[in-house]
């Protein structure tokens, strides 16, 4: 836009000299025409400059060293002529901070791409720090009020921790308190105090003793994966690699679990890998206003796995 302003200024000076040196009417009309370009550019472009905006999108989760791009799409409700949109992106990570300037076409649904650096693991945050719409002739630019933010979590491949002896090898069920219906159950001998409605009469008659059909359920809040905070990039790769392996292992056995990061008070349940991605995006995004509400106490967990730089050692609480 600066170059176009310089060109316009030179054109205006040239038209002024032409008017001084050649008084005939054509030079006067030429000078007036050049002067009218300023209000013309402003009037014809102002509606578009105030109504155009952009939308940014990117995959929420990426593998390390994968090829991926962030897409900036131009959107507007009505078609008004403008030249282009200038977007300034602030890119923030655990150990870096950068500014990226992108020029987007003014047509609706036009897309511009920005390469995402996946050589670093952790959370990368993209914020639109400034958006300016340039007029049709490039003589004016107007800032558009917009706040767009998107996060991308880059994770290393799963790495098996050195010590996995205490990891559960299947779903552990416990008797359901108070009895009642359950899809899983166990047969055992009658004990004093068992409800009569739980007696399996046909099986009891066959064995000539009272047999109880005891409902079983998985224990509530039994598993917690605690993630230690990292200080270096190597520690980050190690911890996130161990975390992915533990997550894949537990979910393979259909074992949902809870996860906690460092000293953060939030504890979230993970039943799918997407739940873990969402949790990490929230706790690692320092500028996020979203909070994870949790009333769970650490003392309620019977099994805790610590993912740290040592080797992901586990223990029981």
Secondary structure, 3 states (H helix, E strand, C coil): CHHHHHHHHHHHHHHHHHHHHCCCHHHHHHHHHHHHHHHHHHHHHHHHHHHCEEEEECCCEEECCCCCEEEEEEECCCCCCCCEEEEEEEEECCCCEEEEEEEEECCCCCEEEEECCCCCCEEEEEEEEEEEEECCCCCCEEECCCCCEEEEEEECCCCCCCCCCCCCCCCCEEECCCCCCCCEEEEEECCCCCCHHHECHHHHHHHCCCEEEEEEEECCCCEEEEECCCCCHHHHHHHHHHHHHHHHHHHHCCCCEEEEECCCCCEEEECCHHHHHHHHHHHHCCCCCCCCCCCCCHHHCCEEEEECCCCCCEECC
